[in-house]
Amino acid sequence: MQTTWPSVRFVAVVMVVVLLATFAAPARAEAEVLATLAIVSLVIVGVIIVAYLVIANTKGSRVSEAPQLIWIAAEPATETAAP
């Protein structure tokens, strides 16, 4: 599947909007510290995964354009016997 830049940009914009809406919403006063740390950790892991996929996607196209070594099989030369 070939990923096009407009679709990648759309997904990136949607993720940024969701993250901004999440951080802009006021947090409840009774939120536990452990729950907050778990959510922040999941967000950080998600950002790392997305960054890895974006970098892998941009480098993958360069790797596929690199020249590849092609092996050619040939039969050994036959020698004729001297009379």
C-alpha positions in Angstrom: 0.0 0.0 0.0 1.4 3.3 -1.1 0.9 6.1 1.4 0.4 9.5 -0.1 1.4 12.8 1.6 -2.1 14.3 1.7 -3.4 11.3 3.7 -0.4 11.4 6.1 -0.9 15.1 6.6 -4.6 14.6 7.3 -3.9 11.9 9.9 -1.3 14.2 11.5 -3.7 17.1 11.6 -6.4 15.0 13.2 -4.0 13.7 15.8 -2.9 17.2 16.7 -6.5 18.4 17.0 -7.3 15.5 19.3 -4.3 16.1 21.4 -5.0 19.8 21.7 -8.6 19.1 22.6 -7.5 16.6 25.2 -5.0 19.0 26.8 -7.4 22.1 26.5 -10.2 20.3 28.5 -9.9 21.0 32.2 -9.0 18.1 34.3 -11.1 16.9 37.2 -9.8 17.8 40.6 -10.1 14.2 41.9 -7.9 12.7 39.2 -5.3 10.4 40.7 -1.6 10.9 40.1 -1.2 7.3 38.8 -3.9 7.6 36.3 -2.5 10.9 35.0 1.0 9.3 34.7 -0.5 6.4 32.8 -2.3 8.7 30.3 0.8 10.8 29.8 2.9 7.7 29.3 0.5 6.4 26.7 0.5 9.7 24.8 4.3 9.7 24.8 4.5 6.1 23.5 1.9 7.0 20.8 4.0 10.0 19.7 7.1 7.8 19.5 5.3 5.2 17.4 3.9 7.8 15.0 7.4 9.4 14.7 9.0 6.1 14.0 6.4 5.2 11.3 6.8 8.6 9.6 10.6 8.3 9.6 10.4 4.7 8.3 8.0 5.7 5.6 10.2 8.5 4.3 13.4 6.3 4.4 11.6 3.3 2.9 11.1 5.0 -0.5 14.9 5.9 -0.7 15.9 2.3 0.1 13.7 0.9 -2.7 15.3 3.2 -5.2 18.8 1.9 -4.4 20.5 -0.3 -7.0 20.2 -4.0 -6.2 22.8 -6.7 -6.9 21.6 -9.3 -9.4 23.1 -12.7 -9.5 23.4 -14.5 -12.9 23.9 -18.2 -13.0 26.1 -19.5 -15.8 27.3 -23.0 -16.9 31.0 -23.7 -16.5 33.0 -23.6 -19.8 33.6 -27.1 -21.2 37.2 -28.0 -22.2 37.8 -30.2 -25.3 40.2 -33.1 -24.9 43.4 -32.8 -27.0 43.9 -35.6 -29.6 
